[in-house]
């Protein structure tokens, strides 16, 4: 039987103007993603709270160990060894996922409430681990975030 859980993480952002395809943030640990070491969980929701109200298009990349997509605020340049550790990813597109709260925005995945593409995204932690990691890529816009301008709430079903 699956157990529902929400995990909140805070990525460290560079307080600078970013561009399309720049590394938004490198690996932030999503602790206790799996109930048992090497276990699987299904990603069912993601809420990205943009406290700086930048409303950008972004990709969130999930990996089974900490990886580096490249240098913050520079074009993605992930090494092949790190790319092989990627276990999933989602796109957050403002037109489809954004909820405006005037002084900030929330992006939600899947987009419209109740829409689950393929029923979620099943991902597995590495052998001996219960954590996975999340990294981000800017896909559009020229955001200028503060260092702590984002929070990510990750809703999962653990198996």
DRENTORKOL-3810 file (N, C-alpha, C; in nm, 4 decimals):
REM DRENTORKOL-3810
@n.u->0.0845; n.v->-0.1189; n.w->0.0000; ca.u->0.0000; ca.v->0.0000; ca.w->0.0000; c.u->0.0890; c.v->0.1251; c.w->0.0000
@n.u->0.0557; n.v->0.2207; n.w->-0.0849; ca.u->0.1341; ca.v->0.3444; ca.w->-0.0970; c.u->0.1059; c.v->0.4374; c.w->0.0210
@n.u->0.2079; n.v->0.5117; n.w->0.0599; ca.u->0.1978; ca.v->0.6099; ca.w->0.1672; c.u->0.2250; c.v->0.7477; c.w->0.1070
@n.u->0.1335; n.v->0.8425; n.w->0.1250; ca.u->0.1497; ca.v->0.9773; ca.w->0.0703; c.u->0.2383; c.v->1.0608; c.w->0.1625
@n.u->0.3194; n.v->1.1480; n.w->0.1006; ca.u->0.4120; ca.v->1.2313; ca.w->0.1764; c.u->0.4446; c.v->1.3561; c.w->0.0947
@n.u->0.4680; n.v->1.4689; n.w->0.1619; ca.u->0.5132; ca.v->1.5916; ca.w->0.0976; c.u->0.6457; c.v->1.6316; c.w->0.1618
@n.u->0.7464; n.v->1.6548; n.w->0.0774; ca.u->0.8797; ca.v->1.6920; ca.w->0.1231; c.u->0.9103; c.v->1.8322; c.w->0.0698
@n.u->0.9533; n.v->1.9233; n.w->0.1567; ca.u->0.9875; ca.v->2.0591; ca.w->0.1158; c.u->1.1390; c.v->2.0744; c.w->0.1131
@n.u->1.1891; n.v->2.1286; n.w->0.0019; ca.u->1.3323; ca.v->2.1555; ca.w->-0.0110; c.u->1.3528; c.v->2.3008; c.w->-0.0529
@n.u->1.4689; n.v->2.3547; n.w->-0.0170; ca.u->1.5032; ca.v->2.4925; ca.w->-0.0510; c.u->1.6346; c.v->2.4927; c.w->-0.1278
@n.u->1.6282; n.v->2.5156; n.w->-0.2588; ca.u->1.7529; ca.v->2.5210; ca.w->-0.3358; c.u->1.8288; c.v->2.6503; c.w->-0.3074
@n.u->1.9601; n.v->2.6440; n.w->-0.3221; ca.u->2.0421; ca.v->2.7646; ca.w->-0.3106; c.u->2.0563; c.v->2.8239; c.w->-0.4499
@n.u->2.0115; n.v->2.9467; n.w->-0.4654; ca.u->2.0126; ca.v->3.0133; ca.w->-0.5951; c.u->2.1219; c.v->3.1198; c.w->-0.5976
@n.u->2.1702; n.v->3.1494; n.w->-0.7152; ca.u->2.2644; ca.v->3.2588; ca.w->-0.7306; c.u->2.1850; c.v->3.3867; c.w->-0.7503
@n.u->2.2143; n.v->3.4888; n.w->-0.6721; ca.u->2.1442; ca.v->3.6166; ca.w->-0.6813; c.u->2.2034; c.v->3.6963; c.w->-0.7973
@n.u->2.1620; n.v->3.6599; n.w->-0.9181; ca.u->2.2132; ca.v->3.7247; ca.w->-1.0396; c.u->2.1115; c.v->3.7020; c.w->-1.1512
@n.u->2.1235; n.v->3.7791; n.w->-1.2563; ca.u->2.0340; ca.v->3.7635; ca.w->-1.3707; c.u->2.0763; c.v->3.6402; c.w->-1.4502
@n.u->1.9807; n.v->3.5523; n.w->-1.4748; ca.u->2.0044; ca.v->3.4287; ca.w->-1.5489; c.u->1.9501; c.v->3.4417; c.w->-1.6909
@n.u->1.9862; n.v->3.3485; n.w->-1.7760; ca.u->1.9397; ca.v->3.3479; ca.w->-1.9145; c.u->1.8882; c.v->3.2087; c.w->-1.9507
@n.u->1.8268; n.v->3.1980; n.w->-2.0686; ca.u->1.7769; ca.v->3.0700; ca.w->-2.1180; c.u->1.8869; c.v->2.9640; c.w->-2.1130
@n.u->1.8492; n.v->2.8451; n.w->-2.0659; ca.u->1.9366; ca.v->2.7273; ca.w->-2.0595; c.u->2.0504; c.v->2.7381; c.w->-1.9584
@n.u->2.0419; n.v->2.8339; n.w->-1.8666; ca.u->2.1397; ca.v->2.8447; ca.w->-1.7586; c.u->2.1056; c.v->2.7469; c.w->-1.6468
@n.u->2.2080; n.v->2.7052; n.w->-1.5735; ca.u->2.1868; ca.v->2.6247; ca.w->-1.4538; c.u->2.1222; c.v->2.7165; c.w->-1.3500
@n.u->2.0038; n.v->2.6798; n.w->-1.3072; ca.u->1.9270; ca.v->2.7557; ca.w->-1.2097; c.u->1.9755; c.v->2.7212; c.w->-1.0691
@n.u->1.9861; n.v->2.5914; n.w->-1.0416; ca.u->2.0454; ca.v->2.5443; ca.w->-0.9171; c.u->2.0931; c.v->2.4014; c.w->-0.9365
@n.u->2.1996; n.v->2.3671; n.w->-0.8661; ca.u->2.2519; ca.v->2.2310; ca.w->-0.8700; c.u->2.1870; c.v->2.1502; c.w->-0.7586
@n.u->2.2206; n.v->2.0253; n.w->-0.7508; ca.u->2.1535; ca.v->1.9274; ca.w->-0.6646; c.u->2.1210; c.v->1.9758; c.w->-0.5247
@n.u->1.9923; n.v->1.9622; n.w->-0.4926; ca.u->1.9449; ca.v->1.9793; ca.w->-0.3557; c.u->1.8846; c.v->1.8437; c.w->-0.3173
@n.u->1.9199; n.v->1.7968; n.w->-0.1998; ca.u->1.8734; ca.v->1.6652; ca.w->-0.1555; c.u->1.7240; c.v->1.6663; c.w->-0.1250
@n.u->1.6556; n.v->1.5623; n.w->-0.1688; ca.u->1.5162; ca.v->1.5361; ca.w->-0.1343; c.u->1.5214; c.v->1.4180; c.w->-0.0369
@n.u->1.5314; n.v->1.4470; n.w->0.0939; ca.u->1.5533; ca.v->1.3394; ca.w->0.1912; c.u->1.4297; c.v->1.2510; c.w->0.2087
@n.u->1.4558; n.v->1.1254; n.w->0.2381; ca.u->1.3505; ca.v->1.0286; ca.w->0.2669; c.u->1.2476; c.v->1.0161; c.w->0.1543
@n.u->1.2964; n.v->1.0291; n.w->0.0304; ca.u->1.2098; ca.v->1.0112; ca.w->-0.0856; c.u->1.1556; c.v->0.8680; c.w->-0.0894
@n.u->1.2427; n.v->0.7735; n.w->-0.0622; ca.u->1.2028; ca.v->0.6324; ca.w->-0.0594; c.u->1.1853; c.v->0.5877; c.w->0.0850
@n.u->1.0924; n.v->0.4976; n.w->0.1068; ca.u->1.0687; ca.v->0.4462; ca.w->0.2414; c.u->1.1800; c.v->0.3533; c.w->0.2882
@n.u->1.2406; n.v->0.2810; n.w->0.1930; ca.u->1.3496; ca.v->0.1893; ca.w->0.2258; c.u->1.4675; c.v->0.2194; c.w->0.1333
@n.u->1.5907; n.v->0.1889; n.w->0.1749; ca.u->1.7060; ca.v->0.2120; ca.w->0.0874; c.u->1.6893; c.v->0.1425; c.w->-0.0481
@n.u->1.7115; n.v->0.2188; n.w->-0.1545; ca.u->1.6966; ca.v->0.1659; ca.w->-0.2893; c.u->1.5525; c.v->0.1526; c.w->-0.3344
@n.u->1.4599; n.v->0.2033; n.w->-0.2544; ca.u->1.3175; ca.v->0.1914; ca.w->-0.2849; c.u->1.2688; c.v->0.2913; c.w->-0.3881
@n.u->1.1482; n.v->0.2669; n.w->-0.4344; ca.u->1.0863; ca.v->0.3523; ca.w->-0.5361; c.u->0.9701; c.v->0.4308; c.w->-0.4765
@n.u->0.9490; n.v->0.5486; n.w->-0.5312; ca.u->0.8337; ca.v->0.6318; ca.w->-0.4983; c.u->0.7849; c.v->0.6972; c.w->-0.6261
@n.u->0.6595; n.v->0.7354; n.w->-0.6254; ca.u->0.6017; ca.v->0.8018; ca.w->-0.7423; c.u->0.5857; c.v->0.9510; c.w->-0.7135
@n.u->0.6440; n.v->1.0328; n.w->-0.7996; ca.u->0.6248; ca.v->1.1775; ca.w->-0.7930; c.u->0.4846; c.v->1.2054; c.w->-0.8454
@n.u->0.3996; n.v->1.2662; n.w->-0.7622; ca.u->0.2629; ca.v->1.2934; ca.w->-0.8062; c.u->0.2323; c.v->1.4420; c.w->-0.8156
@n.u->0.3023; n.v->1.5257; n.w->-0.7384; ca.u->0.2831; ca.v->1.6703; ca.w->-0.7489; c.u->0.4141; c.v->1.7427; c.w->-0.7171
@n.u->0.4290; n.v->1.8583; n.w->-0.7770; ca.u->0.5381; ca.v->1.9497; ca.w->-0.7428; c.u->0.4783; c.v->2.0893; c.w->-0.7370
@n.u->0.5054; n.v->2.1590; n.w->-0.6293; ca.u->0.4678; ca.v->2.2998; ca.w->-0.6174; c.u->0.5971; c.v->2.3777; c.w->-0.6014
@n.u->0.6263; n.v->2.4663; n.w->-0.6953; ca.u->0.7449; ca.v->2.5506; ca.w->-0.6914; c.u->0.6989; c.v->2.6902; c.w->-0.6521
@n.u->0.7367; n.v->2.7342; n.w->-0.5318; ca.u->0.7006; ca.v->2.8674; ca.w->-0.4845; c.u->0.8111; c.v->2.9654; c.w->-0.5223
@n.u->0.7773; n.v->3.0577; n.w->-0.6085; ca.u->0.8675; ca.v->3.1613; ca.w->-0.6591; c.u->0.8395; c.v->3.2892; c.w->-0.5805
@n.u->0.9098; n.v->3.3081; n.w->-0.4693; ca.u->0.8876; ca.v->3.4239; ca.w->-0.3825; c.u->0.9312; c.v->3.5546; c.w->-0.4473
@n.u->1.0143; n.v->3.5460; n.w->-0.5512; ca.u->1.0630; ca.v->3.6659; ca.w->-0.6187; c.u->0.9780; c.v->3.7050; c.w->-0.7389
@n.u->0.8705; n.v->3.6290; n.w->-0.7637; ca.u->0.7729; ca.v->3.6613; ca.w->-0.8686; c.u->0.8374; c.v->3.6744; c.w->-1.0066
@n.u->0.9204; n.v->3.5792; n.w->-1.0428; ca.u->0.9917; ca.v->3.5837; ca.w->-1.1713; c.u->0.9151; c.v->3.5149; c.w->-1.2847
@n.u->0.8295; n.v->3.4191; n.w->-1.2520; ca.u->0.7424; ca.v->3.3518; ca.w->-1.3492; c.u->0.8172; c.v->3.3002; c.w->-1.4723
@n.u->0.9175; n.v->3.2175; n.w->-1.4482; ca.u->0.9981; ca.v->3.1659; ca.w->-1.5586; c.u->0.9556; c.v->3.0244; c.w->-1.5968
@n.u->0.9928; n.v->2.9851; n.w->-1.7164; ca.u->0.9808; ca.v->2.8460; ca.w->-1.7573; c.u->1.1073; c.v->2.7751; c.w->-1.7099
@n.u->1.0912; n.v->2.6560; n.w->-1.6512; ca.u->1.2066; ca.v->2.5845; ca.w->-1.5971; c.u->1.1862; c.v->2.4349; c.w->-1.6080
@n.u->1.2965; n.v->2.3636; n.w->-1.6029; ca.u->1.2953; ca.v->2.2184; ca.w->-1.5919; c.u->1.3524; c.v->2.1818; c.w->-1.4565
@n.u->1.2907; n.v->2.0837; n.w->-1.3923; ca.u->1.3466; ca.v->2.0252; ca.w->-1.2715; c.u->1.3956; c.v->1.8859; c.w->-1.3091
@n.u->1.5205; n.v->1.8584; n.w->-1.2775; ca.u->1.5865; ca.v->1.7331; ca.w->-1.3118; c.u->1.6090; c.v->1.6548; c.w->-1.1829
@n.u->1.5708; n.v->1.5275; n.w->-1.1819; ca.u->1.5873; ca.v->1.4424; ca.w->-1.0646; c.u->1.6949; c.v->1.3383; c.w->-1.0913
@n.u->1.7787; n.v->1.3141; n.w->-0.9909; ca.u->1.8881; ca.v->1.2175; ca.w->-1.0042; c.u->1.8953; c.v->1.1314; c.w->-0.8784
@n.u->1.9577; n.v->1.0128; n.w->-0.8929; ca.u->1.9645; ca.v->0.9228; ca.w->-0.7775; c.u->2.0857; c.v->0.9488; c.w->-0.6884
@n.u->2.1732; n.v->1.0386; n.w->-0.7289; ca.u->2.2826; ca.v->1.0883; ca.w->-0.6451; c.u->2.3013; c.v->1.2361; c.w->-0.6784
@n.u->2.3784; n.v->1.3047; n.w->-0.5984; ca.u->2.4045; ca.v->1.4459; ca.w->-0.6239; c.u->2.4839; c.v->1.4609; c.w->-0.7538
@n.u->2.4376; n.v->1.5493; n.w->-0.8414; ca.u->2.5075; ca.v->1.5753; ca.w->-0.9671; c.u->2.5274; c.v->1.7255; c.w->-0.9843
@n.u->2.6086; n.v->1.7605; n.w->-1.0811; ca.u->2.6293; ca.v->1.8997; ca.w->-1.1178; c.u->2.5881; c.v->1.9167; c.w->-1.2629
@n.u->2.4919; n.v->2.0045; n.w->-1.2865; ca.u->2.4498; ca.v->2.0330; ca.w->-1.4241; c.u->2.5488; c.v->2.1263; c.w->-1.4923
@n.u->2.6326; n.v->2.1913; n.w->-1.4124; ca.u->2.7293; ca.v->2.2888; ca.w->-1.4622; c.u->2.7414; c.v->2.4008; c.w->-1.3605
@n.u->2.7997; n.v->2.5102; n.w->-1.4031; ca.u->2.8198; ca.v->2.6263; ca.w->-1.3167; c.u->2.6910; c.v->2.7061; c.w->-1.3073
@n.u->2.6552; n.v->2.7492; n.w->-1.1862; ca.u->2.5373; ca.v->2.8343; ca.w->-1.1698; c.u->2.5488; c.v->2.9561; c.w->-1.2607
@n.u->2.4353; n.v->2.9943; n.w->-1.3204; ca.u->2.4285; ca.v->3.1128; ca.w->-1.4045; c.u->2.5148; c.v->3.0995; c.w->-1.5303
@n.u->2.5336; n.v->2.9769; n.w->-1.5772; ca.u->2.6047; ca.v->2.9501; ca.w->-1.7026; c.u->2.5298; c.v->2.8381; c.w->-1.7741
@n.u->2.5571; n.v->2.8217; n.w->-1.9015; ca.u->2.4880; ca.v->2.7199; ca.w->-1.9806; c.u->2.5099; c.v->2.5807; c.w->-1.9209
@n.u->2.4069; n.v->2.4977; n.w->-1.9305; ca.u->2.4153; ca.v->2.3605; ca.w->-1.8818; c.u->2.5309; c.v->2.2899; c.w->-1.9518
@n.u->2.6123; n.v->2.2212; n.w->-1.8725; ca.u->2.7273; ca.v->2.1484; ca.w->-1.9270; c.u->2.7490; c.v->2.0208; c.w->-1.8463
@n.u->2.6416; n.v->1.9449; n.w->-1.8281; ca.u->2.6475; ca.v->1.8252; ca.w->-1.7447; c.u->2.7399; c.v->1.7205; c.w->-1.8073
@n.u->2.8242; n.v->1.6609; n.w->-1.7239; ca.u->2.9158; ca.v->1.5558; ca.w->-1.7685; c.u->2.8370; c.v->1.4276; c.w->-1.7939
@n.u->2.8868; n.v->1.3439; n.w->-1.8843; ca.u->2.8201; ca.v->1.2175; ca.w->-1.9166; c.u->2.7979; c.v->1.1322; c.w->-1.7920
@n.u->2.8970; n.v->1.1264; n.w->-1.7035; ca.u->2.8846; ca.v->1.0454; ca.w->-1.5816; c.u->2.7679; c.v->1.0942; c.w->-1.4957
@n.u->2.7483; n.v->1.2257; n.w->-1.4862; ca.u->2.6356; ca.v->1.2792; ca.w->-1.4105; c.u->2.5042; c.v->1.2587; c.w->-1.4855
@n.u->2.5039; n.v->1.2735; n.w->-1.6153; ca.u->2.3818; ca.v->1.2545; ca.w->-1.6942; c.u->2.3255; c.v->1.1138; c.w->-1.6758
@n.u->2.4131; n.v->1.0151; n.w->-1.6589; ca.u->2.3675; ca.v->0.8772; ca.w->-1.6400; c.u->2.2969; c.v->0.8567; c.w->-1.5061
@n.u->2.3087; n.v->0.9501; n.w->-1.4156; ca.u->2.2441; ca.v->0.9402; ca.w->-1.2845; c.u->2.1046; c.v->1.0031; c.w->-1.2825
@n.u->2.0635; n.v->1.0638; n.w->-1.3935; ca.u->1.9320; ca.v->1.1277; ca.w->-1.4020; c.u->1.8243; c.v->1.0198; c.w->-1.4093
@n.u->1.7222; n.v->1.0347; n.w->-1.3235; ca.u->1.6140; ca.v->0.9362; ca.w->-1.3180; c.u->1.4791; c.v->0.9942; c.w->-1.3604
@n.u->1.4735; n.v->1.1233; n.w->-1.3899; ca.u->1.3477; ca.v->1.1832; ca.w->-1.4342; c.u->1.3574; c.v->1.3337; c.w->-1.4415
@n.u->1.2544; n.v->1.3935; n.w->-1.4970; ca.u->1.2499; ca.v->1.5385; ca.w->-1.5064; c.u->1.1110; c.v->1.5860; c.w->-1.5417
@n.u->1.0816; n.v->1.7106; n.w->-1.5075; ca.u->0.9535; ca.v->1.7717; ca.w->-1.5415; c.u->0.9786; c.v->1.9148; c.w->-1.5893
@n.u->0.8866; n.v->1.9668; n.w->-1.6679; ca.u->0.8919; ca.v->2.1061; ca.w->-1.7127; c.u->0.7805; c.v->2.1845; c.w->-1.6453
@n.u->0.8146; n.v->2.3040; n.w->-1.5999; ca.u->0.7161; ca.v->2.3956; ca.w->-1.5442; c.u->0.7081; c.v->2.5150; c.w->-1.6385
@n.u->0.5938; n.v->2.5285; n.w->-1.7041; ca.u->0.5722; ca.v->2.6324; ca.w->-1.8050; c.u->0.4656; c.v->2.7276; c.w->-1.7524
@n.u->0.4979; n.v->2.8568; n.w->-1.7320; ca.u->0.4027; ca.v->2.9491; ca.w->-1.6699; c.u->0.2622; c.v->2.9456; c.w->-1.7293
@n.u->0.2496; n.v->2.9377; n.w->-1.8600; ca.u->0.1168; ca.v->2.9396; ca.w->-1.9217; c.u->0.0318; c.v->2.8207; c.w->-1.8769
@n.u->0.0969; n.v->2.7104; n.w->-1.8410; ca.u->0.0237; ca.v->2.5898; ca.w->-1.8036; c.u->0.0240; c.v->2.5600; c.w->-1.6546
@n.u->0.1199; n.v->2.6140; n.w->-1.5812; ca.u->0.1378; ca.v->2.5695; ca.w->-1.4425; c.u->0.1333; c.v->2.6810; c.w->-1.3388
@n.u->0.1267; n.v->2.8066; n.w->-1.3795; ca.u->0.1441; ca.v->2.9176; ca.w->-1.2861; c.u->0.0156; c.v->2.9603; c.w->-1.2182
@n.u->0.0272; n.v->2.9856; n.w->-1.0881; ca.u->-0.0787; ca.v->3.0483; ca.w->-1.0093; c.u->-0.0190; c.v->3.1776; c.w->-0.9547
@n.u->-0.0751; n.v->3.2917; n.w->-0.9944; ca.u->-0.0202; ca.v->3.4216; ca.w->-0.9554; c.u->-0.0786; c.v->3.4648; c.w->-0.8218
@n.u->0.0088; n.v->3.4995; n.w->-0.7265; ca.u->-0.0372; ca.v->3.5494; ca.w->-0.5965; c.u->0.0127; c.v->3.6924; c.w->-0.5739
@n.u->0.0256; n.v->3.7691; n.w->-0.6805; ca.u->0.0632; ca.v->3.9095; ca.w->-0.6857; c.u->0.2099; c.v->3.9339; c.w->-0.6501
@n.u->0.2535; n.v->3.9056; n.w->-0.5282; ca.u->0.3926; ca.v->3.9275; ca.w->-0.4899; c.u->0.4767; c.v->3.8005; c.w->-0.5005
@n.u->0.4316; n.v->3.7074; n.w->-0.5760; ca.u->0.4997; ca.v->3.5804; ca.w->-0.5957; c.u->0.4155; c.v->3.4937; c.w->-0.6867
@n.u->0.4688; n.v->3.3797; n.w->-0.7234; ca.u->0.3940; ca.v->3.2852; ca.w->-0.8053; c.u->0.4182; c.v->3.1439; c.w->-0.7539
@n.u->0.3247; n.v->3.0586; n.w->-0.7863; ca.u->0.3379; ca.v->2.9159; ca.w->-0.7623; c.u->0.3276; c.v->2.8474; c.w->-0.8971
@n.u->0.4157; n.v->2.7546; n.w->-0.9220; ca.u->0.4034; ca.v->2.6681; ca.w->-1.0383; c.u->0.3644; c.v->2.5319; c.w->-0.9842
@n.u->0.2697; n.v->2.4671; n.w->-1.0503; ca.u->0.2307; ca.v->2.3347; ca.w->-1.0048; c.u->0.2424; c.v->2.2351; c.w->-1.1186
@n.u->0.2885; n.v->2.1172; n.w->-1.0837; ca.u->0.2956; ca.v->2.0073; ca.w->-1.1781; c.u->0.2218; c.v->1.8912; c.w->-1.1169
@n.u->0.1410; n.v->1.8209; n.w->-1.1872; ca.u->0.1028; ca.v->1.8515; ca.w->-1.3247; c.u->0.0194; c.v->1.9779; c.w->-1.3305
@n.u->0.0132; n.v->2.0398; n.w->-1.4487; ca.u->-0.0523; ca.v->2.1685; ca.w->-1.4694; c.u->-0.1909; c.v->2.1797; c.w->-1.4094
@n.u->-0.2944; n.v->2.1677; n.w->-1.4902; ca.u->-0.4299; ca.v->2.1832; ca.w->-1.4370; c.u->-0.4562; c.v->2.0823; c.w->-1.3259
@n.u->-0.5246; n.v->2.1272; n.w->-1.2234; ca.u->-0.5532; ca.v->2.0409; ca.w->-1.1089; c.u->-0.6207; c.v->1.9129; c.w->-1.1570
@n.u->-0.5693; n.v->1.8025; n.w->-1.1098; ca.u->-0.6260; ca.v->1.6722; ca.w->-1.1430; c.u->-0.5651; c.v->1.6058; c.w->-1.2651
@n.u->-0.4788; n.v->1.6769; n.w->-1.3389; ca.u->-0.4187; ca.v->1.6186; ca.w->-1.4593; c.u->-0.2871; c.v->1.5518; c.w->-1.4229
@n.u->-0.2803; n.v->1.4231; n.w->-1.4333; ca.u->-0.1579; ca.v->1.3485; ca.w->-1.4037; c.u->-0.1098; c.v->1.2797; c.w->-1.5293
@n.u->-0.0076; n.v->1.3345; n.w->-1.5954; ca.u->0.0414; ca.v->1.2697; ca.w->-1.7165; c.u->0.0987; c.v->1.1322; c.w->-1.6835
@n.u->0.0345; n.v->1.0294; n.w->-1.7357; ca.u->0.0833; ca.v->0.8941; ca.w->-1.7121; c.u->0.0724; c.v->0.8512; c.w->-1.5670
@n.u->-0.0049; n.v->0.9220; n.w->-1.4854; ca.u->-0.0249; ca.v->0.8835; ca.w->-1.3471; c.u->0.0895; c.v->0.9177; c.w->-1.2543
@n.u->0.1806; n.v->1.0032; n.w->-1.2947; ca.u->0.2929; ca.v->1.0405; ca.w->-1.2099; c.u->0.4235; c.v->0.9909; c.w->-1.2689
@n.u->0.5301; n.v->1.0087; n.w->-1.1948; ca.u->0.6636; ca.v->0.9718; ca.w->-1.2416; c.u->0.7284; c.v->0.8827; c.w->-1.1369
@n.u->0.7442; n.v->0.7550; n.w->-1.1691; ca.u->0.8040; ca.v->0.6589; ca.w->-1.0775; c.u->0.9560; c.v->0.6714; c.w->-1.0832
@n.u->1.0185; n.v->0.6904; n.w->-0.9672; ca.u->1.1645; ca.v->0.7040; ca.w->-0.9603; c.u->1.2163; c.v->0.6193; c.w->-0.8456
@n.u->1.3401; n.v->0.5725; n.w->-0.8600; ca.u->1.3995; ca.v->0.4849; ca.w->-0.7607; c.u->1.5272; c.v->0.5457; c.w->-0.7053
@n.u->1.5416; n.v->0.5391; n.w->-0.5739; ca.u->1.6647; ca.v->0.5852; ca.w->-0.5077; c.u->1.7771; c.v->0.4868; c.w->-0.5395
@n.u->1.8998; n.v->0.5337; n.w->-0.5298; ca.u->2.0158; ca.v->0.4475; ca.w->-0.5538; c.u->2.0247; c.v->0.3404; c.w->-0.4446
@n.u->2.0928; n.v->0.2328; n.w->-0.4759; ca.u->2.1146; ca.v->0.1256; ca.w->-0.3795; c.u->2.1713; c.v->0.1829; c.w->-0.2498
@n.u->2.1085; n.v->0.1487; n.w->-0.1385; ca.u->2.1554; ca.v->0.1954; ca.w->-0.0083; c.u->2.1103; c.v->0.3354; c.w->0.0294
@n.u->2.0375; n.v->0.4044; n.w->-0.0582; ca.u->1.9946; ca.v->0.5429; ca.w->-0.0340; c.u->1.8422; c.v->0.5515; c.w->-0.0224
@n.u->1.7947; n.v->0.6500; n.w->0.0535; ca.u->1.6514; ca.v->0.6811; ca.w->0.0554; c.u->1.6255; c.v->0.8190; c.w->-0.0045
@n.u->1.7308; n.v->0.8931; n.w->-0.0350; ca.u->1.7185; ca.v->1.0279; ca.w->-0.0925; c.u->1.7317; c.v->1.0228; c.w->-0.2441
@n.u->1.6747; n.v->1.1234; n.w->-0.3096; ca.u->1.7077; ca.v->1.1557; ca.w->-0.4479; c.u->1.7494; c.v->1.3026; c.w->-0.4464
@n.u->1.7879; n.v->1.3570; n.w->-0.5611; ca.u->1.8327; ca.v->1.4959; ca.w->-0.5691; c.u->1.7598; c.v->1.5664; c.w->-0.6824
@n.u->1.7427; n.v->1.6973; n.w->-0.6665; ca.u->1.6724; ca.v->1.7791; ca.w->-0.7649; c.u->1.7625; c.v->1.8955; c.w->-0.8061
@n.u->1.7694; n.v->1.9216; n.w->-0.9376; ca.u->1.8445; ca.v->2.0340; ca.w->-0.9933; c.u->1.7515; c.v->2.1110; c.w->-1.0863
@n.u->1.7883; n.v->2.2345; n.w->-1.1210; ca.u->1.7010; ca.v->2.3152; ca.w->-1.2049; c.u->1.7723; c.v->2.3839; c.w->-1.3191
@n.u->1.6963; n.v->2.4022; n.w->-1.4281; ca.u->1.7452; ca.v->2.4709; ca.w->-1.5482; c.u->1.6445; c.v->2.5784; c.w->-1.5867
@n.u->1.6918; n.v->2.7007; n.w->-1.6126; ca.u->1.6067; ca.v->2.8078; ca.w->-1.6646; c.u->1.5826; c.v->2.7787; c.w->-1.8128
@n.u->1.4570; n.v->2.7840; n.w->-1.8560; ca.u->1.4267; ca.v->2.7592; ca.w->-1.9973; c.u->1.3785; c.v->2.8837; c.w->-2.0704
@n.u->1.3321; n.v->2.9842; n.w->-1.9987; ca.u->1.2937; ca.v->3.1092; ca.w->-2.0657; c.u->1.2937; c.v->3.2232; c.w->-1.9654
@n.u->1.3200; n.v->3.3408; n.w->-2.0151; ca.u->1.3188; ca.v->3.4592; ca.w->-1.9308; c.u->1.4583; c.v->3.4972; c.w->-1.8843
@n.u->1.4645; n.v->3.6074; n.w->-1.8119; ca.u->1.5901; ca.v->3.6543; ca.w->-1.7537; c.u->1.5651; c.v->3.6820; c.w->-1.6054
@n.u->1.5429; n.v->3.5760; n.w->-1.5288; ca.u->1.5073; ca.v->3.5953; ca.w->-1.3879; c.u->1.6238; c.v->3.6491; c.w->-1.3057
@n.u->1.5874; n.v->3.7157; n.w->-1.1989; ca.u->1.6848; ca.v->3.7707; ca.w->-1.1045; c.u->1.6366; c.v->3.7334; c.w->-0.9645
@n.u->1.6640; n.v->3.6103; n.w->-0.9236; ca.u->1.6189; ca.v->3.5587; ca.w->-0.7954; c.u->1.7099; c.v->3.6045; c.w->-0.6813
@n.u->1.6546; n.v->3.6049; n.w->-0.5613; ca.u->1.7361; ca.v->3.6188; ca.w->-0.4418; c.u->1.7878; c.v->3.4788; c.w->-0.4049
@n.u->1.8867; n.v->3.4708; n.w->-0.3204; ca.u->1.9502; ca.v->3.3421; ca.w->-0.2880; c.u->1.8528; c.v->3.2404; c.w->-0.2295
@n.u->1.7498; n.v->3.2882; n.w->-0.1602; ca.u->1.6528; ca.v->3.1955; ca.w->-0.1005; c.u->1.5117; c.v->3.2224; c.w->-0.1523
@n.u->1.5015; n.v->3.2592; n.w->-0.2786; ca.u->1.3732; ca.v->3.2981; ca.w->-0.3372; c.u->1.2840; c.v->3.1859; c.w->-0.3848
@n.u->1.3194; n.v->3.0610; n.w->-0.3560; ca.u->1.2391; ca.v->2.9490; ca.w->-0.4048; c.u->1.2262; c.v->2.8400; c.w->-0.2994
@n.u->1.1112; n.v->2.7762; n.w->-0.2980; ca.u->1.0846; ca.v->2.6564; ca.w->-0.2171; c.u->1.0160; c.v->2.5567; c.w->-0.3096
@n.u->1.0473; n.v->2.4299; n.w->-0.2904; ca.u->0.9852; ca.v->2.3268; ca.w->-0.3723; c.u->0.9193; c.v->2.2263; c.w->-0.2796
@n.u->0.7903; n.v->2.2034; n.w->-0.3013; ca.u->0.7163; ca.v->2.1001; ca.w->-0.2267; c.u->0.6941; c.v->1.9839; c.w->-0.3224
@n.u->0.7418; n.v->1.8673; n.w->-0.2812; ca.u->0.7398; ca.v->1.7492; ca.w->-0.3660; c.u->0.6445; c.v->1.6474; c.w->-0.3039
@n.u->0.5348; n.v->1.6210; n.w->-0.3734; ca.u->0.4350; ca.v->1.5247; ca.w->-0.3263; c.u->0.4614; c.v->1.3882; c.w->-0.3884
@n.u->0.4698; n.v->1.2867; n.w->-0.3028; ca.u->0.5036; ca.v->1.1528; ca.w->-0.3509; c.u->0.4109; c.v->1.0475; c.w->-0.2910
@n.u->0.4117; n.v->0.9325; n.w->-0.3552; ca.u->0.3528; ca.v->0.8109; ca.w->-0.2991; c.u->0.4688; c.v->0.7139; c.w->-0.2822
@n.u->0.4916; n.v->0.6715; n.w->-0.1603; ca.u->0.6024; ca.v->0.5790; ca.w->-0.1316; c.u->0.5504; c.v->0.4360; c.w->-0.1360
@n.u->0.6358; n.v->0.3461; n.w->-0.1894; ca.u->0.5990; ca.v->0.2042; ca.w->-0.1995; c.u->0.6912; c.v->0.1195; c.w->-0.1161
END
